[in-house]
Amino acid sequence: MDFDGRPRLVSKTGATRAAERALKAELTVRRGPGGAGVLTASSRMSAVVDALSAADHGWSNDTERTYRSTVRTQVSQPSVGCACVR
């Protein structure tokens, strides 16, 4: 699956071992960044909410308050917050 989340067919040609190395290198590049704090399809919705909350949106105080209230009452419930993104 590419960085944008879409599956694509990838192939490389050449001598068997060279093609295998080239394919592995291409797949590594296509995978995109990883590491701590990166959201993936297996991330919990609560992690998505935390990431959105931590970002600076430039929202007005009222918008920020409404967002946090909605998150607290709708998304922070275990049935939603523990669900995976996928």
Secondary structure as GFF3:
##gff-version 3
##sequence-region A 1 86
A	DSSP	alpha_helix	16	31	.	.	.	ID=ss1
A	DSSP	alpha_helix	45	54	.	.	.	ID=ss2
A	DSSP	alpha_helix	61	70	.	.	.	ID=ss3
A	DSSP	pi_helix	71	75	.	.	.	ID=ss4
A	DSSP	alpha_helix	78	81	.	.	.	ID=ss5
###
